[in-house]
Every structure is written in structure tokens, then in C-alpha cells.
């Protein structure tokens, strides 16, 4: 009963959201399109907090909400589609939209140059590599730089960090914040942190994250790592199919959040040695997750160890970035350019 009252109160707060707040429309906007307040409340309770999420959802998923029949779902989908553009546009218009994309700087000028601006918002970027290659350090760096003004290489938003391996260290954020002249306490307050303990919990945290992102401006979602818990929760070939289905749902939810809120999504991934006795492979390591992970990630970055504090980043897969690599360094003040 108390939980239901809390959800109702949260729904009421959507009406009071600042109209100047940029982002997707709250589900309450449907009330002006002929949808009753009660049905909007049901949608909210069912995890559909924005009009965008309803427009992107299938009719089957909306029909699972108690009290919404096929006729109501059809009307809701029709109303949502009128508020969220989902039809064709010209390539010219889409090109203009992409030119307005915000990129989050990595702290290294060479790495930003390799990525043609930094980490792209609105899509999933995967960082994979063996241990000690800088995956987690780069994630900490982005949690700080995403808070900077846009003209300083940031995205003027908060960060959301889902930690599956217990490697998040707030003191690293403070050290990086000092480099940019930011107040350490303010930087920490702008990072929402959660530890995930199993793959189901990992998925549930995204539902909580969606609710948080409807109330405040977030610029970055970090999942470090996206695959670690799946390696222990699902074992053996007999559980491969359900593992991949669950992972696909998790990654699809992340992509939907990137589309819905325009945030940069960064996931880290582990590697496994690829044993092939038929041919010689100079680098036998490959990212885990199979084709599900490969297709879900828009940009895949392969991080490799270097000499001393230096590391190497290689464009492994991207729809627009050429295959190339550069060196960067991990220092006390965060990610920076490598020294020769």
C-alpha cells in the first residue's frame, strides 16, 4: 500500500516538472491527448514514465499492464505517436541533427581526436580489454567531464554509474575534479552510484535509473562491466540461449534510454582467450558476449596495455570512425595524453 502511494505521489510530481527542463515528455503529457489520468497512472506504475518510452514500446508490452485492454493500448499508442516523431525524414535533416550531437571529452586530446570529438551521446560505446588497460579509469574520467559545460568538452549533466565488480572509487573522481577546478563534493553529488549483485538486479536498476532521469538532467550512463555477472549467473552451453536473451534485453534497454534521454552510454566488457589450433593468431583475445554484444554496441574500443602508464586504444568497430589507434596515459589527475 505504501509503495502504491509513493508511486502515485511520484506521478503527481511529474505535473510540477519545470517546463524548461530539456528531455522527453513525462507521461502526464498524454492527459492532454484524451488519455485519462487513471490510465496514465497505470502506465507510470508499469514502468512507462515518458511519452517517448510508450511510443517506442510494442503494443504487446503495453497490453501486459493490468487494466489496459487492446482498444486502450491502440488509443495510447496513437496519442504517443502524435507527440513523438517516428516517421521518415530526409538524410539532410538527419545530418543536421547529428551535427548537433554532444561529445563528452575523454581527458586525452589524442583520444578525442581518434573518436572525432569524444564519446558520442545517444549511443552505446563499448570499452573492452584485459585487466589493467584503463577501462574503469576512463569511466571515472567521463563521470567528471560529462559535468563540464558543453564548450569545455562536457555535456552539462549528471552521471549514473552501475558497478558490477566493486571497482568504483569516489576518491578518483575527486582527484580528476581538481584537474578541472571543480568542487569534489559537488562532483560526487552529481554521480548516482549503485552496486549490482546479479544480472536480474542489473536489469532492475535500469528501471530505477529511468525514473531518476525523468526528474533531472543526466548526460552519462556507465555500466562497469555489462557482462561480468552473466559469466557467473549463467554457466555452461545449456544456459547460453537464456543468457544471451537476458543480455540482449539489458542492452536493448540501455539503447532505449540513450534514444529517450540523449545520454552517452558507456559499457565495459571483459575478454576471453580464443584458442584456435588451426591458425596462428597474434592477438587471441576477443570480447565476450558474442554477436549480441557486437550488434548492440555502436562503437567498440579495444584497450590494450602499454609501457608504464601508457595504454593503447584501437577503433575495433564503428559505423563512421576509420580503423585506427592512439596512445593515452593514466595518471593521478585522470586520463591524459601519453608522453613519448
Order of alpha helices (4+ residues) and beta strands (2+ residues): alpha-alpha-alpha-alpha-alpha-alpha-beta-alpha-beta-beta-alpha-beta-alpha-alpha-beta-alpha-beta-alpha-alpha-beta-beta-beta-alpha-beta-beta-beta-beta
